[in-house]
């Protein structure tokens, strides 16, 4: 049985903060595309719907795009931490950097690999 709960996320300095209300987070994913490989983040296994993720503070939120510009990579312009990203075809549906979520230990999750390099 899954349990719905609220998670709290933030960048390192706290200028970007968000909450996620969802089923318990038990898995994560890694991607081998050029940016994800360099960031070495563990991301949420799924994209969160706009009603599940609430941006509480976005003071230094900055966006980066590269290549085909199909993904918006968001990070804190002050401390540089990558917080989440969305695909331009579904704005507001976010995949979250689980290292930013206070109640999750990303290295203890079951991880799946995504072959982003082949897209």
C-alpha positions in Angstrom: 0.0 0.0 0.0 1.3 3.4 -0.9 1.2 6.4 1.4 0.6 10.0 0.3 2.8 12.5 2.0 4.3 15.9 1.6 8.0 16.3 0.9 10.0 19.5 1.3 12.8 20.4 -1.2 15.3 23.1 -1.6 18.5 24.1 -3.1 21.6 24.5 -0.9 21.1 28.1 0.0 17.3 28.0 0.3 16.6 30.6 -2.4 14.6 27.9 -4.3 12.1 25.9 -2.3 9.3 23.5 -3.2 6.9 20.9 -1.8 5.7 17.7 -3.4 2.6 15.9 -2.4 2.6 12.4 -3.7 2.8 8.7 -2.9 5.9 7.7 -1.0 9.1 8.1 -3.0 10.8 4.7 -3.1 12.6 4.8 -6.5 14.8 7.2 -8.4 16.6 7.3 -11.8 19.9 8.3 -13.4 20.3 9.5 -16.9 23.3 9.2 -19.2 22.7 12.4 -21.3 25.6 14.9 -21.3 24.2 17.2 -18.7 22.8 14.6 -16.3 26.0 12.6 -16.5 28.0 15.8 -15.5 25.6 16.8 -12.7 25.5 13.2 -11.4 22.0 13.7 -9.9 19.5 11.2 -8.9 16.1 12.3 -10.2 12.6 11.3 -9.4 11.4 8.3 -11.4 8.4 10.2 -12.7 7.4 13.7 -13.6 5.2 15.3 -10.9 2.0 16.9 -12.0 1.5 20.7 -11.6 -0.8 20.1 -8.7 1.7 17.8 -6.9 4.7 20.2 -7.0 4.3 23.7 -5.5 7.2 26.2 -5.9 7.3 28.0 -2.5 10.3 30.2 -3.2 11.9 30.9 -6.6 14.0 33.9 -5.7 17.1 32.8 -7.6 15.5 30.2 -10.0 17.4 30.1 -13.3 16.8 28.1 -16.4 19.3 26.4 -18.7 18.6 24.8 -22.1 21.0 23.2 -24.5 21.0 21.1 -27.7 17.5 20.8 -29.1 16.0 23.0 -26.3 13.4 20.3 -25.4 14.1 20.4 -21.7 14.2 23.3 -19.2 16.8 22.6 -16.6 16.2 24.7 -13.5 18.8 25.5 -10.9 19.6 28.1 -8.2 21.5 31.0 -9.7 23.0 31.8 -6.3 24.3 28.4 -5.1 24.2 26.5 -8.4 22.2 23.5 -7.3 20.1 21.8 -9.9 16.6 21.4 -8.4 14.3 20.0 -11.1 13.6 20.0 -14.9 10.6 19.9 -17.2 10.1 19.0 -20.8 9.0 21.9 -23.0 6.1 19.7 -24.4 4.7 19.4 -20.9 5.6 22.6 -19.0 5.0 22.4 -15.2 5.4 18.6 -15.1 8.7 18.3 -13.1 11.2 15.6 -12.6 12.9 16.5 -9.2 16.5 16.2 -8.1 15.9 13.9 -5.1 19.1 15.1 -3.5 17.2 18.4 -2.8 14.3 16.6 -1.0 14.9 16.7 2.8 13.0 13.5 3.6 14.6 11.3 1.0 18.0 9.6 1.0 18.6 9.1 -2.7 21.5 6.7 -2.5 19.2 4.2 -0.6 16.6 4.1 -3.4 16.2 1.5 -6.1 17.6 3.3 -9.2 16.7 2.9 -12.9 18.9 4.1 -15.8 17.5 6.3 -18.5 19.2 6.3 -21.9 19.0 10.1 -22.5 22.1 10.0 -24.6 20.1 8.2 -27.4 17.3 10.8 -27.6 
